[in-house]
Amino acid sequence: MLTDLRPAEVSQPLDLFRFAHEESGIAELIDKVQRKEGRDLLGLGYGGMRPGPSWQMKREMLTPRATTHWDEVATVRA
């Protein structure tokens, strides 16, 4: 069943890359509060209030970063 049909001239296109909280200044407000009171006091949505993971990656298992760090480039000797 089709509902809420309107002429094409009346419809507004969806703006997929624009968020309401960016235009209302909420991000600047959150930044100010976090600078003054600490980063854990205030956040945007559930993701902003969630603590970090309780686990740590084992650094001895880290893959060498041969394409992004000069000190980890593989050396070949013949």
PDB file of N, CA, C and O in Angstrom, chain B, residues numbered from 101:
ATOM      1  N   MET B 101       0.843  -1.161   0.000  1.00  0.00           N
ATOM      2  CA  MET B 101       0.000   0.000   0.000  1.00  0.00           C
ATOM      3  C   MET B 101       0.896   1.234   0.000  1.00  0.00           C
ATOM      4  O   MET B 101       1.840   1.313   0.786  1.00  0.00           O
ATOM      5  N   LEU B 102       0.615   2.175  -0.854  1.00  0.00           N
ATOM      6  CA  LEU B 102       1.374   3.415  -0.922  1.00  0.00           C
ATOM      7  C   LEU B 102       0.680   4.488  -0.099  1.00  0.00           C
ATOM      8  O   LEU B 102      -0.525   4.704  -0.228  1.00  0.00           O
ATOM      9  N   THR B 103       1.453   5.156   0.749  1.00  0.00           N
ATOM     10  CA  THR B 103       0.897   6.240   1.548  1.00  0.00           C
ATOM     11  C   THR B 103       1.806   7.451   1.444  1.00  0.00           C
ATOM     12  O   THR B 103       2.959   7.336   1.027  1.00  0.00           O
ATOM     13  N   ASP B 104       1.296   8.598   1.817  1.00  0.00           N
ATOM     14  CA  ASP B 104       2.070   9.834   1.860  1.00  0.00           C
ATOM     15  C   ASP B 104       2.642  10.205   0.493  1.00  0.00           C
ATOM     16  O   ASP B 104       3.789  10.639   0.388  1.00  0.00           O
ATOM     17  N   LEU B 105       1.831  10.032  -0.550  1.00  0.00           N
ATOM     18  CA  LEU B 105       2.265  10.411  -1.893  1.00  0.00           C
ATOM     19  C   LEU B 105       2.159  11.918  -2.058  1.00  0.00           C
ATOM     20  O   LEU B 105       1.173  12.526  -1.641  1.00  0.00           O
ATOM     21  N   ARG B 106       3.188  12.528  -2.673  1.00  0.00           N
ATOM     22  CA  ARG B 106       3.218  13.968  -2.887  1.00  0.00           C
ATOM     23  C   ARG B 106       3.787  14.260  -4.263  1.00  0.00           C
ATOM     24  O   ARG B 106       4.480  13.419  -4.836  1.00  0.00           O
ATOM     25  N   PRO B 107       3.506  15.434  -4.802  1.00  0.00           N
ATOM     26  CA  PRO B 107       4.133  15.801  -6.075  1.00  0.00           C
ATOM     27  C   PRO B 107       5.649  15.945  -5.913  1.00  0.00           C
ATOM     28  O   PRO B 107       6.123  16.254  -4.820  1.00  0.00           O
ATOM     29  N   ALA B 108       6.406  15.727  -6.978  1.00  0.00           N
ATOM     30  CA  ALA B 108       7.865  15.780  -6.922  1.00  0.00           C
ATOM     31  C   ALA B 108       8.379  17.147  -6.505  1.00  0.00           C
ATOM     32  O   ALA B 108       9.435  17.234  -5.879  1.00  0.00           O
ATOM     33  N   GLU B 109       7.658  18.228  -6.835  1.00  0.00           N
ATOM     34  CA  GLU B 109       8.118  19.576  -6.506  1.00  0.00           C
ATOM     35  C   GLU B 109       8.117  19.824  -4.993  1.00  0.00           C
ATOM     36  O   GLU B 109       8.862  20.671  -4.500  1.00  0.00           O
ATOM     37  N   VAL B 110       7.286  19.091  -4.268  1.00  0.00           N
ATOM     38  CA  VAL B 110       7.132  19.306  -2.833  1.00  0.00           C
ATOM     39  C   VAL B 110       8.194  18.539  -2.037  1.00  0.00           C
ATOM     40  O   VAL B 110       8.554  18.961  -0.937  1.00  0.00           O
ATOM     41  N   SER B 111       8.693  17.441  -2.561  1.00  0.00           N
ATOM     42  CA  SER B 111       9.623  16.578  -1.829  1.00  0.00           C
ATOM     43  C   SER B 111      11.008  17.195  -1.751  1.00  0.00           C
ATOM     44  O   SER B 111      11.494  17.794  -2.710  1.00  0.00           O
ATOM     45  N   GLN B 112      11.633  17.038  -0.598  1.00  0.00           N
ATOM     46  CA  GLN B 112      13.010  17.456  -0.400  1.00  0.00           C
ATOM     47  C   GLN B 112      13.911  16.227  -0.561  1.00  0.00           C
ATOM     48  O   GLN B 112      13.590  15.165  -0.027  1.00  0.00           O
ATOM     49  N   PRO B 113      15.016  16.344  -1.277  1.00  0.00           N
ATOM     50  CA  PRO B 113      15.915  15.183  -1.394  1.00  0.00           C
ATOM     51  C   PRO B 113      16.566  14.880  -0.048  1.00  0.00           C
ATOM     52  O   PRO B 113      16.758  15.773   0.777  1.00  0.00           O
ATOM     53  N   LEU B 114      16.896  13.634   0.156  1.00  0.00           N
ATOM     54  CA  LEU B 114      17.569  13.241   1.390  1.00  0.00           C
ATOM     55  C   LEU B 114      18.994  13.767   1.378  1.00  0.00           C
ATOM     56  O   LEU B 114      19.694  13.658   0.371  1.00  0.00           O
ATOM     57  N   ASP B 115      19.410  14.324   2.469  1.00  0.00           N
ATOM     58  CA  ASP B 115      20.773  14.805   2.603  1.00  0.00           C
ATOM     59  C   ASP B 115      21.519  13.802   3.472  1.00  0.00           C
ATOM     60  O   ASP B 115      21.524  13.910   4.698  1.00  0.00           O
ATOM     61  N   LEU B 116      22.149  12.822   2.824  1.00  0.00           N
ATOM     62  CA  LEU B 116      22.726  11.690   3.538  1.00  0.00           C
ATOM     63  C   LEU B 116      23.961  12.036   4.351  1.00  0.00           C
ATOM     64  O   LEU B 116      24.270  11.346   5.323  1.00  0.00           O
ATOM     65  N   PHE B 117      24.675  13.090   3.974  1.00  0.00           N
ATOM     66  CA  PHE B 117      25.934  13.389   4.637  1.00  0.00           C
ATOM     67  C   PHE B 117      25.847  14.622   5.515  1.00  0.00           C
ATOM     68  O   PHE B 117      26.855  15.286   5.758  1.00  0.00           O
ATOM     69  N   ARG B 118      24.673  14.928   5.984  1.00  0.00           N
ATOM     70  CA  ARG B 118      24.466  16.082   6.845  1.00  0.00           C
ATOM     71  C   ARG B 118      23.733  15.618   8.100  1.00  0.00           C
ATOM     72  O   ARG B 118      22.704  14.949   8.005  1.00  0.00           O
ATOM     73  N   PHE B 119      24.247  15.963   9.257  1.00  0.00           N
ATOM     74  CA  PHE B 119      23.662  15.512  10.503  1.00  0.00           C
ATOM     75  C   PHE B 119      23.161  16.715  11.290  1.00  0.00           C
ATOM     76  O   PHE B 119      23.827  17.749  11.343  1.00  0.00           O
ATOM     77  N   ALA B 120      21.997  16.581  11.897  1.00  0.00           N
ATOM     78  CA  ALA B 120      21.366  17.692  12.619  1.00  0.00           C
ATOM     79  C   ALA B 120      22.226  18.194  13.769  1.00  0.00           C
ATOM     80  O   ALA B 120      22.260  19.396  14.031  1.00  0.00           O
ATOM     81  N   HIS B 121      22.926  17.291  14.464  1.00  0.00           N
ATOM     82  CA  HIS B 121      23.732  17.731  15.606  1.00  0.00           C
ATOM     83  C   HIS B 121      24.927  18.581  15.171  1.00  0.00           C
ATOM     84  O   HIS B 121      25.437  19.366  15.970  1.00  0.00           O
ATOM     85  N   GLU B 122      25.388  18.440  13.911  1.00  0.00           N
ATOM     86  CA  GLU B 122      26.502  19.256  13.434  1.00  0.00           C
ATOM     87  C   GLU B 122      26.077  20.701  13.223  1.00  0.00           C
ATOM     88  O   GLU B 122      26.861  21.617  13.474  1.00  0.00           O
ATOM     89  N   GLU B 123      24.872  20.916  12.774  1.00  0.00           N
ATOM     90  CA  GLU B 123      24.391  22.268  12.501  1.00  0.00           C
ATOM     91  C   GLU B 123      23.930  22.990  13.762  1.00  0.00           C
ATOM     92  O   GLU B 123      23.901  24.220  13.793  1.00  0.00           O
ATOM     93  N   SER B 124      23.575  22.248  14.791  1.00  0.00           N
ATOM     94  CA  SER B 124      23.035  22.883  15.996  1.00  0.00           C
ATOM     95  C   SER B 124      24.119  23.316  16.986  1.00  0.00           C
ATOM     96  O   SER B 124      23.804  23.959  17.987  1.00  0.00           O
ATOM     97  N   GLY B 125      25.367  22.986  16.734  1.00  0.00           N
ATOM     98  CA  GLY B 125      26.449  23.397  17.617  1.00  0.00           C
ATOM     99  C   GLY B 125      26.678  22.474  18.794  1.00  0.00           C
ATOM    100  O   GLY B 125      27.414  22.822  19.718  1.00  0.00           O
ATOM    101  N   ILE B 126      26.061  21.300  18.781  1.00  0.00           N
ATOM    102  CA  ILE B 126      26.211  20.368  19.891  1.00  0.00           C
ATOM    103  C   ILE B 126      27.659  19.882  19.995  1.00  0.00           C
ATOM    104  O   ILE B 126      28.177  19.713  21.099  1.00  0.00           O
ATOM    105  N   ALA B 127      28.310  19.657  18.860  1.00  0.00           N
ATOM    106  CA  ALA B 127      29.683  19.157  18.886  1.00  0.00           C
ATOM    107  C   ALA B 127      30.614  20.136  19.597  1.00  0.00           C
ATOM    108  O   ALA B 127      31.462  19.721  20.387  1.00  0.00           O
ATOM    109  N   GLU B 128      30.464  21.428  19.325  1.00  0.00           N
ATOM    110  CA  GLU B 128      31.303  22.429  19.989  1.00  0.00           C
ATOM    111  C   GLU B 128      31.018  22.469  21.488  1.00  0.00           C
ATOM    112  O   GLU B 128      31.935  22.611  22.298  1.00  0.00           O
ATOM    113  N   LEU B 129      29.743  22.344  21.850  1.00  0.00           N
ATOM    114  CA  LEU B 129      29.365  22.329  23.265  1.00  0.00           C
ATOM    115  C   LEU B 129      29.982  21.134  23.983  1.00  0.00           C
ATOM    116  O   LEU B 129      30.521  21.278  25.081  1.00  0.00           O
ATOM    117  N   ILE B 130      29.904  19.956  23.369  1.00  0.00           N
ATOM    118  CA  ILE B 130      30.480  18.753  23.963  1.00  0.00           C
ATOM    119  C   ILE B 130      31.996  18.922  24.113  1.00  0.00           C
ATOM    120  O   ILE B 130      32.562  18.545  25.139  1.00  0.00           O
ATOM    121  N   ASP B 131      32.650  19.483  23.099  1.00  0.00           N
ATOM    122  CA  ASP B 131      34.101  19.713  23.188  1.00  0.00           C
ATOM    123  C   ASP B 131      34.455  20.636  24.348  1.00  0.00           C
ATOM    124  O   ASP B 131      35.409  20.375  25.080  1.00  0.00           O
ATOM    125  N   LYS B 132      33.696  21.708  24.519  1.00  0.00           N
ATOM    126  CA  LYS B 132      33.968  22.649  25.610  1.00  0.00           C
ATOM    127  C   LYS B 132      33.806  21.978  26.971  1.00  0.00           C
ATOM    128  O   LYS B 132      34.638  22.157  27.860  1.00  0.00           O
ATOM    129  N   VAL B 133      32.728  21.203  27.130  1.00  0.00           N
ATOM    130  CA  VAL B 133      32.480  20.522  28.407  1.00  0.00           C
ATOM    131  C   VAL B 133      33.572  19.493  28.668  1.00  0.00           C
ATOM    132  O   VAL B 133      34.049  19.372  29.796  1.00  0.00           O
ATOM    133  N   GLN B 134      33.973  18.748  27.634  1.00  0.00           N
ATOM    134  CA  GLN B 134      35.006  17.736  27.818  1.00  0.00           C
ATOM    135  C   GLN B 134      36.355  18.357  28.161  1.00  0.00           C
ATOM    136  O   GLN B 134      37.101  17.795  28.963  1.00  0.00           O
ATOM    137  N   ARG B 135      36.682  19.502  27.569  1.00  0.00           N
ATOM    138  CA  ARG B 135      37.941  20.175  27.905  1.00  0.00           C
ATOM    139  C   ARG B 135      37.931  20.679  29.350  1.00  0.00           C
ATOM    140  O   ARG B 135      38.947  20.626  30.044  1.00  0.00           O
ATOM    141  N   LYS B 136      36.773  21.165  29.790  1.00  0.00           N
ATOM    142  CA  LYS B 136      36.685  21.730  31.129  1.00  0.00           C
ATOM    143  C   LYS B 136      36.551  20.662  32.215  1.00  0.00           C
ATOM    144  O   LYS B 136      37.199  20.756  33.257  1.00  0.00           O
ATOM    145  N   GLU B 137      35.719  19.653  31.979  1.00  0.00           N
ATOM    146  CA  GLU B 137      35.367  18.689  33.024  1.00  0.00           C
ATOM    147  C   GLU B 137      35.970  17.300  32.834  1.00  0.00           C
ATOM    148  O   GLU B 137      35.920  16.482  33.753  1.00  0.00           O
ATOM    149  N   GLY B 138      36.531  17.019  31.680  1.00  0.00           N
ATOM    150  CA  GLY B 138      37.101  15.689  31.423  1.00  0.00           C
ATOM    151  C   GLY B 138      36.345  14.959  30.331  1.00  0.00           C
ATOM    152  O   GLY B 138      35.152  15.187  30.129  1.00  0.00           O
ATOM    153  N   ARG B 139      37.042  14.083  29.629  1.00  0.00           N
ATOM    154  CA  ARG B 139      36.466  13.405  28.469  1.00  0.00           C
ATOM    155  C   ARG B 139      35.399  12.374  28.826  1.00  0.00           C
ATOM    156  O   ARG B 139      34.575  12.039  27.975  1.00  0.00           O
ATOM    157  N   ASP B 140      35.389  11.867  30.038  1.00  0.00           N
ATOM    158  CA  ASP B 140      34.453  10.807  30.410  1.00  0.00           C
ATOM    159  C   ASP B 140      33.116  11.331  30.918  1.00  0.00           C
ATOM    160  O   ASP B 140      32.216  10.538  31.195  1.00  0.00           O
ATOM    161  N   LEU B 141      32.967  12.636  31.046  1.00  0.00           N
ATOM    162  CA  LEU B 141      31.752  13.197  31.631  1.00  0.00           C
ATOM    163  C   LEU B 141      30.590  13.248  30.650  1.00  0.00           C
ATOM    164  O   LEU B 141      29.449  12.998  31.039  1.00  0.00           O
ATOM    165  N   LEU B 142      30.855  13.566  29.383  1.00  0.00           N
ATOM    166  CA  LEU B 142      29.793  13.823  28.423  1.00  0.00           C
ATOM    167  C   LEU B 142      30.170  13.270  27.064  1.00  0.00           C
ATOM    168  O   LEU B 142      31.327  13.357  26.653  1.00  0.00           O
ATOM    169  N   GLY B 143      29.182  12.691  26.352  1.00  0.00           N
ATOM    170  CA  GLY B 143      29.421  12.163  25.011  1.00  0.00           C
ATOM    171  C   GLY B 143      28.151  12.217  24.204  1.00  0.00           C
ATOM    172  O   GLY B 143      27.077  12.476  24.748  1.00  0.00           O
ATOM    173  N   LEU B 144      28.258  11.977  22.913  1.00  0.00           N
ATOM    174  CA  LEU B 144      27.119  12.019  22.006  1.00  0.00           C
ATOM    175  C   LEU B 144      26.614  10.603  21.759  1.00  0.00           C
ATOM    176  O   LEU B 144      27.297   9.803  21.120  1.00  0.00           O
ATOM    177  N   GLY B 145      25.437  10.292  22.253  1.00  0.00           N
ATOM    178  CA  GLY B 145      24.850   8.971  22.074  1.00  0.00           C
ATOM    179  C   GLY B 145      25.532   7.917  22.926  1.00  0.00           C
ATOM    180  O   GLY B 145      26.389   8.240  23.749  1.00  0.00           O
ATOM    181  N   TYR B 146      25.163   6.674  22.739  1.00  0.00           N
ATOM    182  CA  TYR B 146      25.717   5.578  23.537  1.00  0.00           C
ATOM    183  C   TYR B 146      27.217   5.427  23.304  1.00  0.00           C
ATOM    184  O   TYR B 146      27.963   5.136  24.239  1.00  0.00           O
ATOM    185  N   GLY B 147      27.660   5.623  22.067  1.00  0.00           N
ATOM    186  CA  GLY B 147      29.080   5.490  21.759  1.00  0.00           C
ATOM    187  C   GLY B 147      29.931   6.492  22.506  1.00  0.00           C
ATOM    188  O   GLY B 147      31.087   6.202  22.815  1.00  0.00           O
ATOM    189  N   GLY B 148      29.390   7.669  22.808  1.00  0.00           N
ATOM    190  CA  GLY B 148      30.149   8.674  23.524  1.00  0.00           C
ATOM    191  C   GLY B 148      30.288   8.394  25.004  1.00  0.00           C
ATOM    192  O   GLY B 148      31.172   8.956  25.651  1.00  0.00           O
ATOM    193  N   MET B 149      29.444   7.542  25.560  1.00  0.00           N
ATOM    194  CA  MET B 149      29.468   7.264  26.997  1.00  0.00           C
ATOM    195  C   MET B 149      30.084   5.898  27.314  1.00  0.00           C
ATOM    196  O   MET B 149      30.306   5.577  28.482  1.00  0.00           O
ATOM    197  N   ARG B 150      30.354   5.108  26.304  1.00  0.00           N
ATOM    198  CA  ARG B 150      30.859   3.764  26.508  1.00  0.00           C
ATOM    199  C   ARG B 150      32.350   3.796  26.870  1.00  0.00           C
ATOM    200  O   ARG B 150      33.115   4.517  26.229  1.00  0.00           O
ATOM    201  N   PRO B 151      32.770   3.042  27.867  1.00  0.00           N
ATOM    202  CA  PRO B 151      34.202   2.989  28.195  1.00  0.00           C
ATOM    203  C   PRO B 151      34.960   2.194  27.131  1.00  0.00           C
ATOM    204  O   PRO B 151      34.355   1.475  26.336  1.00  0.00           O
ATOM    205  N   GLY B 152      36.255   2.324  27.124  1.00  0.00           N
ATOM    206  CA  GLY B 152      37.081   1.578  26.178  1.00  0.00           C
ATOM    207  C   GLY B 152      37.068   0.096  26.494  1.00  0.00           C
ATOM    208  O   GLY B 152      36.510  -0.322  27.509  1.00  0.00           O
ATOM    209  N   PRO B 153      37.681  -0.704  25.628  1.00  0.00           N
ATOM    210  CA  PRO B 153      37.690  -2.152  25.859  1.00  0.00           C
ATOM    211  C   PRO B 153      38.503  -2.514  27.090  1.00  0.00           C
ATOM    212  O   PRO B 153      39.455  -1.819  27.446  1.00  0.00           O
ATOM    213  N   SER B 154      38.120  -3.603  27.735  1.00  0.00           N
ATOM    214  CA  SER B 154      38.816  -4.041  28.941  1.00  0.00           C
ATOM    215  C   SER B 154      40.015  -4.925  28.607  1.00  0.00           C
ATOM    216  O   SER B 154      40.730  -5.351  29.514  1.00  0.00           O
ATOM    217  N   TRP B 155      40.248  -5.207  27.335  1.00  0.00           N
ATOM    218  CA  TRP B 155      41.352  -6.059  26.930  1.00  0.00           C
ATOM    219  C   TRP B 155      42.424  -5.226  26.223  1.00  0.00           C
ATOM    220  O   TRP B 155      42.154  -4.116  25.765  1.00  0.00           O
ATOM    221  N   GLN B 156      43.605  -5.755  26.141  1.00  0.00           N
ATOM    222  CA  GLN B 156      44.709  -5.113  25.436  1.00  0.00           C
ATOM    223  C   GLN B 156      45.284  -6.085  24.415  1.00  0.00           C
ATOM    224  O   GLN B 156      45.384  -7.284  24.675  1.00  0.00           O
ATOM    225  N   MET B 157      45.660  -5.563  23.260  1.00  0.00           N
ATOM    226  CA  MET B 157      46.271  -6.388  22.230  1.00  0.00           C
ATOM    227  C   MET B 157      47.676  -6.797  22.681  1.00  0.00           C
ATOM    228  O   MET B 157      48.381  -6.011  23.314  1.00  0.00           O
ATOM    229  N   LYS B 158      48.077  -8.022  22.354  1.00  0.00           N
ATOM    230  CA  LYS B 158      49.425  -8.481  22.673  1.00  0.00           C
ATOM    231  C   LYS B 158      50.382  -7.870  21.655  1.00  0.00           C
ATOM    232  O   LYS B 158      50.340  -8.225  20.478  1.00  0.00           O
ATOM    233  N   ARG B 159      51.225  -6.974  22.087  1.00  0.00           N
ATOM    234  CA  ARG B 159      52.128  -6.257  21.183  1.00  0.00           C
ATOM    235  C   ARG B 159      53.181  -7.160  20.559  1.00  0.00           C
ATOM    236  O   ARG B 159      53.693  -6.851  19.483  1.00  0.00           O
ATOM    237  N   GLU B 160      53.517  -8.275  21.216  1.00  0.00           N
ATOM    238  CA  GLU B 160      54.513  -9.169  20.619  1.00  0.00           C
ATOM    239  C   GLU B 160      53.956  -9.900  19.389  1.00  0.00           C
ATOM    240  O   GLU B 160      54.719 -10.484  18.620  1.00  0.00           O
ATOM    241  N   MET B 161      52.639  -9.869  19.204  1.00  0.00           N
ATOM    242  CA  MET B 161      52.012 -10.505  18.045  1.00  0.00           C
ATOM    243  C   MET B 161      51.748  -9.502  16.911  1.00  0.00           C
ATOM    244  O   MET B 161      51.157  -9.873  15.898  1.00  0.00           O
ATOM    245  N   LEU B 162      52.170  -8.253  17.061  1.00  0.00           N
ATOM    246  CA  LEU B 162      51.906  -7.198  16.089  1.00  0.00           C
ATOM    247  C   LEU B 162      52.649  -7.472  14.782  1.00  0.00           C
ATOM    248  O   LEU B 162      53.837  -7.795  14.802  1.00  0.00           O
ATOM    249  N   THR B 163      51.972  -7.347  13.670  1.00  0.00           N
ATOM    250  CA  THR B 163      52.573  -7.529  12.352  1.00  0.00           C
ATOM    251  C   THR B 163      53.481  -6.346  12.041  1.00  0.00           C
ATOM    252  O   THR B 163      53.117  -5.208  12.337  1.00  0.00           O
ATOM    253  N   PRO B 164      54.661  -6.580  11.449  1.00  0.00           N
ATOM    254  CA  PRO B 164      55.530  -5.464  11.077  1.00  0.00           C
ATOM    255  C   PRO B 164      54.829  -4.508  10.113  1.00  0.00           C
ATOM    256  O   PRO B 164      54.106  -4.939   9.214  1.00  0.00           O
ATOM    257  N   ARG B 165      55.047  -3.222  10.304  1.00  0.00           N
ATOM    258  CA  ARG B 165      54.400  -2.190   9.476  1.00  0.00           C
ATOM    259  C   ARG B 165      55.371  -1.712   8.411  1.00  0.00           C
ATOM    260  O   ARG B 165      55.751  -0.541   8.387  1.00  0.00           O
ATOM    261  N   ALA B 166      55.770  -2.617   7.534  1.00  0.00           N
ATOM    262  CA  ALA B 166      56.829  -2.355   6.560  1.00  0.00           C
ATOM    263  C   ALA B 166      56.452  -1.308   5.512  1.00  0.00           C
ATOM    264  O   ALA B 166      57.339  -0.760   4.858  1.00  0.00           O
ATOM    265  N   THR B 167      55.196  -1.022   5.340  1.00  0.00           N
ATOM    266  CA  THR B 167      54.807  -0.036   4.323  1.00  0.00           C
ATOM    267  C   THR B 167      54.569   1.346   4.904  1.00  0.00           C
ATOM    268  O   THR B 167      54.400   2.299   4.143  1.00  0.00           O
ATOM    269  N   THR B 168      54.549   1.493   6.218  1.00  0.00           N
ATOM    270  CA  THR B 168      54.240   2.790   6.811  1.00  0.00           C
ATOM    271  C   THR B 168      55.283   3.288   7.805  1.00  0.00           C
ATOM    272  O   THR B 168      55.223   4.447   8.215  1.00  0.00           O
ATOM    273  N   HIS B 169      56.246   2.442   8.207  1.00  0.00           N
ATOM    274  CA  HIS B 169      57.257   2.858   9.182  1.00  0.00           C
ATOM    275  C   HIS B 169      58.640   2.467   8.649  1.00  0.00           C
ATOM    276  O   HIS B 169      58.906   1.289   8.408  1.00  0.00           O
ATOM    277  N   TRP B 170      59.504   3.449   8.469  1.00  0.00           N
ATOM    278  CA  TRP B 170      60.838   3.199   7.910  1.00  0.00           C
ATOM    279  C   TRP B 170      61.650   2.251   8.773  1.00  0.00           C
ATOM    280  O   TRP B 170      62.413   1.445   8.241  1.00  0.00           O
ATOM    281  N   ASP B 171      61.512   2.323  10.062  1.00  0.00           N
ATOM    282  CA  ASP B 171      62.309   1.480  10.942  1.00  0.00           C
ATOM    283  C   ASP B 171      61.845   0.017  10.932  1.00  0.00           C
ATOM    284  O   ASP B 171      62.501  -0.839  11.526  1.00  0.00           O
ATOM    285  N   GLU B 172      60.728  -0.277  10.267  1.00  0.00           N
ATOM    286  CA  GLU B 172      60.236  -1.654  10.204  1.00  0.00           C
ATOM    287  C   GLU B 172      60.266  -2.208   8.779  1.00  0.00           C
ATOM    288  O   GLU B 172      59.699  -3.269   8.518  1.00  0.00           O
ATOM    289  N   VAL B 173      60.921  -1.501   7.857  1.00  0.00           N
ATOM    290  CA  VAL B 173      61.044  -1.978   6.468  1.00  0.00           C
ATOM    291  C   VAL B 173      61.922  -3.227   6.474  1.00  0.00           C
ATOM    292  O   VAL B 173      62.948  -3.277   7.154  1.00  0.00           O
ATOM    293  N   ALA B 174      61.503  -4.230   5.707  1.00  0.00           N
ATOM    294  CA  ALA B 174      62.272  -5.477   5.639  1.00  0.00           C
ATOM    295  C   ALA B 174      63.619  -5.227   4.958  1.00  0.00           C
ATOM    296  O   ALA B 174      63.696  -4.499   3.968  1.00  0.00           O
ATOM    297  N   THR B 175      64.673  -5.833   5.492  1.00  0.00           N
ATOM    298  CA  THR B 175      66.021  -5.699   4.942  1.00  0.00           C
ATOM    299  C   THR B 175      66.421  -7.025   4.320  1.00  0.00           C
ATOM    300  O   THR B 175      66.322  -8.077   4.952  1.00  0.00           O
ATOM    301  N   VAL B 176      66.873  -6.965   3.075  1.00  0.00           N
ATOM    302  CA  VAL B 176      67.291  -8.180   2.359  1.00  0.00           C
ATOM    303  C   VAL B 176      68.774  -8.039   2.069  1.00  0.00           C
ATOM    304  O   VAL B 176      69.219  -7.020   1.542  1.00  0.00           O
ATOM    305  N   ARG B 177      69.537  -9.068   2.415  1.00  0.00           N
ATOM    306  CA  ARG B 177      70.980  -9.062   2.147  1.00  0.00           C
ATOM    307  C   ARG B 177      71.316 -10.284   1.318  1.00  0.00           C
ATOM    308  O   ARG B 177      70.799 -11.376   1.552  1.00  0.00           O
ATOM    309  N   ALA B 178      72.195 -10.083   0.339  1.00  0.00           N
ATOM    310  CA  ALA B 178      72.593 -11.192  -0.523  1.00  0.00           C
ATOM    311  C   ALA B 178      74.071 -11.436  -0.421  1.00  0.00           C
ATOM    312  O   ALA B 178      74.595 -12.335  -1.078  1.00  0.00           O
TER     313      ALA B 178
END
